[in-house]
Amino acid sequence: MADTPEPPALTGLEVKIALQSWPKVRPSYHDVWQGRKVEGSPWTLEQIATLEKRKPGSSEKRVWSYEVPLLMPRADDPWAPYRTIYLRCPLIVKSRDGRRVKIITPSGEIKWTDAKI
């Protein structure tokens, strides 16, 4: 078998041009309010994984929960007022003034949100 010649090394400028002209890939939309349900648990699989990552063994212990109000449009009548649904999420911390809460969303992300008053 004949020896194949090594390709020439790219210069820094050639690498920069190649990276700039490469097709840009944008991430798909990720909804933080969706997750996979776990049988017999109030939390989603992603919420349990985040709890375990933050503090091992914490998903089996008592975890404070918080009901997050979400406004949902009505499918039957788009002009009707929004309906409110409540999602129960693990509560991490509450702000000192009580206006904001840090929760784990059903997708497993940690997020600050306004507290319901």
C-alpha positions as CSV (number, residue, x, y, z in Angstrom):
1,M,0.0,0.0,0.0
2,A,1.3,3.4,-0.9
3,D,1.9,5.9,1.8
4,T,-0.7,8.6,1.8
5,P,0.6,12.1,2.1
6,E,-0.4,14.1,5.2
7,P,-2.8,16.9,4.4
8,P,-1.3,20.3,4.9
9,A,-1.9,21.9,8.2
10,L,-4.5,24.7,8.3
11,T,-3.4,28.2,9.3
12,G,-5.1,30.1,12.0
13,L,-6.8,32.3,9.4
14,E,-8.1,29.3,7.5
15,V,-9.5,27.8,10.7
16,K,-11.2,31.1,11.6
17,I,-12.8,31.4,8.2
18,A,-14.0,27.8,8.3
19,L,-15.6,28.3,11.7
20,Q,-17.3,31.5,10.6
21,S,-18.7,29.9,7.4
22,W,-19.9,26.7,9.1
23,P,-23.7,26.4,9.3
24,K,-25.1,27.7,12.5
25,V,-27.1,25.2,14.6
26,R,-29.7,26.7,16.9
27,P,-31.0,24.6,19.8
28,S,-34.6,23.6,19.6
29,Y,-37.2,25.1,21.9
30,H,-37.0,23.7,25.4
31,D,-40.1,24.1,27.7
32,V,-39.1,24.3,31.3
33,W,-42.6,23.4,32.4
34,Q,-42.6,19.9,31.0
35,G,-41.1,16.7,32.4
36,R,-41.5,13.0,32.7
37,K,-43.8,11.8,35.5
38,V,-42.6,9.2,38.0
39,E,-45.2,6.7,39.3
40,G,-45.9,7.3,43.0
41,S,-43.9,10.5,43.2
42,P,-45.1,14.1,43.1
43,W,-41.9,15.1,41.2
44,T,-40.8,14.5,37.6
45,L,-37.8,12.4,36.8
46,E,-35.8,15.5,36.0
47,Q,-36.7,17.2,39.3
48,I,-35.6,14.1,41.2
49,A,-32.3,14.0,39.3
50,T,-31.7,17.7,40.1
51,L,-32.5,17.1,43.8
52,E,-30.1,14.2,43.9
53,K,-27.4,16.3,42.1
54,R,-27.7,19.1,44.6
55,K,-27.8,16.9,47.7
56,P,-27.6,13.1,47.4
57,G,-30.5,11.4,49.2
58,S,-32.7,14.5,49.4
59,S,-35.3,13.2,47.0
60,E,-36.4,10.6,49.6
61,K,-36.5,13.1,52.4
62,R,-39.2,15.7,53.0
63,V,-38.9,18.5,50.5
64,W,-41.0,21.6,50.7
65,S,-43.1,22.2,47.7
66,Y,-44.5,25.3,46.0
67,E,-47.4,25.6,43.7
68,V,-46.5,27.8,40.7
69,P,-49.4,29.5,38.9
70,L,-49.3,29.3,35.2
71,L,-51.6,31.2,32.8
72,M,-52.9,28.9,30.0
73,P,-54.9,30.1,27.0
74,R,-58.1,28.3,26.3
75,A,-58.1,26.1,23.3
76,D,-61.8,26.4,22.6
77,D,-62.0,30.2,22.8
78,P,-58.9,32.2,22.2
79,W,-60.6,35.4,23.3
80,A,-61.7,34.1,26.7
81,P,-59.7,35.0,29.7
82,Y,-56.7,32.8,30.5
83,R,-57.2,29.9,32.9
84,T,-54.8,29.4,35.8
85,I,-53.2,26.0,36.4
86,Y,-50.9,25.2,39.3
87,L,-47.8,23.1,39.1
88,R,-46.3,21.7,42.3
89,C,-42.5,22.1,42.3
90,P,-39.8,21.5,44.8
91,L,-38.9,24.7,46.7
92,I,-35.3,25.5,47.2
93,V,-35.3,28.9,48.9
94,K,-37.6,31.9,49.4
95,S,-36.3,35.5,49.2
96,R,-36.1,37.5,52.4
97,D,-39.1,39.7,51.4
98,G,-41.1,36.7,50.3
99,R,-41.7,38.0,46.8
100,R,-39.5,35.5,44.9
101,V,-39.0,31.8,45.2
102,K,-36.3,29.5,43.8
103,I,-37.8,26.3,42.5
104,I,-36.9,23.3,40.4
105,T,-39.1,23.3,37.3
106,P,-40.5,20.1,35.9
107,S,-37.7,20.0,33.3
108,G,-35.1,20.0,36.1
109,E,-33.9,23.6,35.7
110,I,-33.5,25.8,38.8
111,K,-35.4,29.0,38.3
112,W,-36.4,32.1,40.3
113,T,-40.0,33.0,39.9
114,D,-42.4,35.5,41.5
115,A,-44.2,34.2,44.5
116,K,-48.0,34.1,44.4
117,I,-49.5,36.6,46.8
